Amino acid sequence: MRQIVGISVIICNKTNFRRNEWKLAISFFLISFSVFAQDPLVFRLPQMLTEGSLEIGKHEVTNGEKGGREFLIVGKNQAEKPIWLPINDFQEGKIELVAKGKDILQGSFYGLVFHAENDSIFDVVYCRPFNFRAEDPVRKIHAIQYSSNPDFDWPFLRTNHNGIYEKGIDNAPAAEDWVTLTLEIQGDSVRAFINHSQAPALSVKKLNNRTQGKIGIRVANAELELIRIWKTDDDF
C-alpha cells in the first residue's frame, strides 16, 4: 500500500512539473505574441519622401512605381551615411524593411540602423544582395552583416571575428528580388530574419552598451518600399 502511495506521489509530482512547464511555455508565448501581434507603426517611404519627413542627407533619392508597388530609388551613397526616420528613442522590439537590391559586386547594399546617436555612431544589420547566391563560397558567407560603428566596423569584425558577425543565407533570394529583412532586438540580442524564415539568418550579441536611439536605413543602389516597427515599450 505504501508502495502504491509512493508511486502516486511521484506521478502527481511529475504531472504537476509538466503542467508548470506548459504554463511557463504558454506565458512566454503570450508575452511574445502580445509584443509582436500589436499593430506596427508603418513608414511608407515614397510618401515620406514626398512629405519631406525623411532625412536623406547626400543620398540621390527619387520615387518610383512598378506593378502597383511604390518605392524609393536610392543611388550610390558617397558619404555612406544613413537615411533617418523620425524615430529617436527606439529601445527594443522588431523592425522590418522591404527592399530590393542589385546584382552589382560591392555596389548594392540595404539594411537597418538602430540604437544610433548620429551619422557615425550606430548599430546596423545590412544585406549584400550581390553575395546572396554567389558561387564563390567566401563571398556567399558574406551575405548578411552586423556591425557596430565606429569601433567595430565590418573590416575589423571580418579580420578579428571572422564568420561570427556575417553569415550566408539559407535558401537565399536572388540578388534583385524584393526581400523582407526583419530584426528582433531584445536586450543585447540581435536576430535577423530573411523573408519571414523561422530560423534567423544572423544571431549576435550587441557590441556596445547603447540601449536606445535613432532608426535609419543604410543603403546604396537599392529600392526601398516601407518599414514596419513594433516596440515593446508603449511610447508611440
C-alpha positions as CSV (number, residue, x, y, z in Angstrom):
1,M,0.0,0.0,0.0
2,R,2.8,2.3,0.8
3,Q,4.5,1.5,-2.5
4,I,1.3,2.4,-4.3
5,V,1.0,5.7,-2.5
6,G,4.7,6.5,-3.2
7,I,4.2,5.9,-6.9
8,S,1.1,8.1,-6.8
9,V,3.1,10.9,-5.3
10,I,5.8,10.6,-8.0
11,I,3.3,10.6,-10.8
12,C,1.5,13.5,-9.2
13,N,4.7,15.5,-8.8
14,K,5.7,14.7,-12.4
15,T,2.3,15.7,-13.6
16,N,2.5,19.0,-11.7
17,F,6.0,19.6,-13.0
18,R,4.8,19.1,-16.6
19,R,1.9,21.3,-16.0
20,N,4.2,24.0,-14.7
21,E,6.4,23.6,-17.7
22,W,3.4,24.1,-20.0
23,K,2.2,27.1,-18.1
24,L,5.7,28.7,-18.3
25,A,5.9,28.0,-22.1
26,I,2.4,29.4,-22.7
27,S,3.2,32.5,-20.6
28,F,6.3,33.2,-22.7
29,F,4.3,32.6,-25.9
30,L,1.6,35.1,-24.8
31,I,4.2,37.7,-23.8
32,S,5.9,37.4,-27.2
33,F,2.5,37.4,-29.0
34,S,1.3,40.5,-27.1
35,V,4.5,42.3,-28.1
36,F,4.6,41.5,-31.8
37,A,0.9,41.0,-32.5
38,Q,0.1,44.6,-31.9
39,D,-0.3,46.9,-35.0
40,P,3.1,48.1,-36.2
41,L,3.9,51.7,-37.0
42,V,4.2,51.7,-40.8
43,F,6.5,54.1,-42.7
44,R,5.6,54.2,-46.4
45,L,8.9,55.6,-47.7
46,P,7.8,57.1,-51.0
47,Q,5.1,59.1,-49.3
48,M,7.6,60.2,-46.6
49,L,9.9,61.5,-49.3
50,T,7.1,63.5,-50.9
51,E,6.2,64.9,-47.5
52,G,9.8,65.8,-46.6
53,S,9.8,63.7,-43.5
54,L,12.9,61.6,-44.3
55,E,16.4,62.9,-43.6
56,I,18.1,61.8,-46.7
57,G,21.4,63.7,-46.5
58,K,23.5,63.4,-49.6
59,H,21.7,60.4,-51.0
60,E,20.3,60.6,-54.5
61,V,16.7,59.6,-54.0
62,T,13.6,59.6,-56.2
63,N,10.2,57.9,-56.2
64,G,9.4,55.0,-58.4
65,E,6.5,52.8,-59.2
66,K,6.1,49.4,-60.9
67,G,3.3,46.8,-60.9
68,G,1.4,48.8,-58.4
69,R,4.3,48.9,-55.9
70,E,5.6,52.3,-54.9
71,F,9.2,52.6,-53.7
72,L,12.2,54.9,-53.3
73,I,15.0,54.6,-55.8
74,V,18.3,55.2,-54.0
75,G,21.6,55.7,-55.9
76,K,25.1,55.4,-54.7
77,N,25.8,56.8,-51.3
78,Q,29.0,58.8,-51.5
79,A,29.1,59.6,-47.8
80,E,27.9,56.2,-46.5
81,K,25.6,57.9,-44.1
82,P,22.1,56.5,-43.2
83,I,18.7,57.8,-44.2
84,W,17.0,58.7,-41.0
85,L,13.4,58.1,-39.9
86,P,11.7,60.4,-37.4
87,I,12.2,57.9,-34.6
88,N,14.8,58.9,-32.0
89,D,14.1,56.6,-29.0
90,F,13.7,53.0,-30.2
91,Q,14.7,50.6,-27.4
92,E,13.5,47.0,-28.0
93,G,11.2,45.3,-30.4
94,K,11.0,44.4,-34.1
95,I,11.9,46.3,-37.2
96,E,11.1,45.3,-40.8
97,L,12.5,46.7,-44.1
98,V,11.1,45.7,-47.5
99,A,13.8,46.4,-50.1
100,K,15.3,45.3,-53.4
101,G,19.0,45.3,-54.3
102,K,21.0,45.0,-57.5
103,D,23.5,42.3,-58.6
104,I,26.5,44.7,-58.6
105,L,29.6,43.4,-57.0
106,Q,30.4,45.6,-54.0
107,G,27.9,48.1,-55.3
108,S,24.5,47.5,-53.7
109,F,23.5,47.3,-50.0
110,Y,20.5,47.8,-47.8
111,G,19.9,47.4,-44.1
112,L,18.5,48.8,-40.8
113,V,20.3,51.1,-38.5
114,F,19.2,51.2,-34.8
115,H,20.4,52.5,-31.4
116,A,22.1,55.3,-33.3
117,E,23.4,58.6,-31.9
118,N,24.4,60.2,-35.1
119,D,25.7,59.6,-38.6
120,S,28.8,57.7,-37.4
121,I,27.7,56.0,-34.1
122,F,25.2,53.3,-34.6
123,D,24.4,49.6,-34.9
124,V,23.4,48.1,-38.3
125,V,22.4,44.9,-39.9
126,Y,22.6,45.0,-43.7
127,C,22.5,42.8,-46.7
128,R,24.9,42.4,-49.6
129,P,22.5,41.1,-52.3
130,F,25.3,40.5,-54.8
131,N,26.5,37.8,-52.4
132,F,23.2,36.1,-51.9
133,R,23.7,33.3,-54.4
134,A,27.4,33.8,-55.2
135,E,29.2,30.7,-56.5
136,D,32.4,31.7,-54.6
137,P,31.9,30.2,-51.1
138,V,33.8,33.0,-49.5
139,R,31.5,35.6,-51.0
140,K,28.5,33.5,-50.2
141,I,29.1,33.6,-46.4
142,H,29.3,37.5,-46.5
143,A,25.6,37.9,-47.4
144,I,24.3,39.5,-44.2
145,Q,26.4,41.6,-41.7
146,Y,26.1,43.1,-38.3
147,S,28.5,45.9,-37.2
148,S,28.7,48.5,-34.5
149,N,30.2,51.7,-35.8
150,P,32.7,53.2,-35.3
151,D,34.6,50.8,-33.1
152,F,33.5,47.5,-34.6
153,D,33.0,48.1,-38.3
154,W,32.9,45.3,-40.8
155,P,36.6,45.2,-41.8
156,F,37.6,44.9,-38.1
157,L,35.0,42.2,-37.4
158,R,35.9,40.2,-40.5
159,T,39.6,40.3,-39.6
160,N,39.3,39.6,-35.9
161,H,36.0,37.6,-35.6
162,N,35.6,36.0,-39.0
163,G,32.3,34.2,-39.5
164,I,30.6,35.4,-36.4
165,Y,29.1,38.8,-37.3
166,E,28.4,38.0,-41.0
167,K,26.8,34.9,-42.5
168,G,25.4,33.3,-45.6
169,I,21.7,33.0,-46.1
170,D,20.0,29.6,-46.4
171,N,17.6,29.4,-49.3
172,A,18.8,32.8,-50.3
173,P,16.7,35.0,-52.6
174,A,18.0,36.3,-55.9
175,A,20.0,39.5,-55.8
176,E,17.3,41.5,-57.4
177,D,14.3,40.0,-55.5
178,W,12.1,42.0,-53.2
179,V,13.2,41.0,-49.7
180,T,11.8,41.5,-46.2
181,L,14.6,41.9,-43.6
182,T,13.4,41.6,-40.1
183,L,15.3,42.5,-36.9
184,E,14.3,41.4,-33.4
185,I,16.1,43.3,-30.8
186,Q,15.8,42.3,-27.1
187,G,18.4,43.4,-24.6
188,D,21.8,42.8,-26.1
189,S,20.4,40.2,-28.5
190,V,20.0,40.9,-32.2
191,R,18.4,38.4,-34.6
192,A,17.9,38.9,-38.3
193,F,15.4,37.0,-40.5
194,I,15.0,37.0,-44.3
195,N,11.6,36.7,-45.8
196,H,9.9,35.6,-42.5
197,S,12.1,32.5,-42.2
198,Q,11.6,30.6,-38.9
199,A,15.4,30.4,-38.3
200,P,17.4,33.6,-38.1
201,A,20.0,34.2,-40.8
202,L,22.1,36.0,-38.2
203,S,22.1,36.0,-34.4
204,V,24.6,38.0,-32.5
205,K,25.2,40.0,-29.3
206,K,25.5,43.7,-29.5
207,L,29.0,45.1,-29.2
208,N,28.2,48.2,-27.2
209,N,26.1,49.4,-24.2
210,R,23.7,51.6,-26.1
211,T,20.1,50.7,-25.3
212,Q,18.1,53.2,-27.4
213,G,18.5,55.6,-30.2
214,K,17.6,56.6,-33.8
215,I,16.4,54.3,-36.5
216,G,17.6,54.6,-40.1
217,I,18.4,52.9,-43.3
218,R,21.9,52.1,-44.6
219,V,21.6,51.9,-48.4
220,A,23.3,52.2,-51.8
221,N,21.9,51.3,-55.2
222,A,18.7,49.8,-54.0
223,E,14.9,50.3,-53.9
224,L,13.0,50.7,-50.6
225,E,9.3,50.2,-50.1
226,L,8.4,50.5,-46.4
227,I,9.5,50.0,-42.8
228,R,7.4,48.5,-40.0
229,I,8.2,48.9,-36.4
230,W,6.9,47.1,-33.3
231,K,8.1,48.5,-30.0
232,T,8.0,46.6,-26.6
233,D,7.6,49.9,-24.8
234,D,4.4,52.0,-25.2
235,D,5.7,55.4,-26.0
236,F,4.5,55.6,-29.6
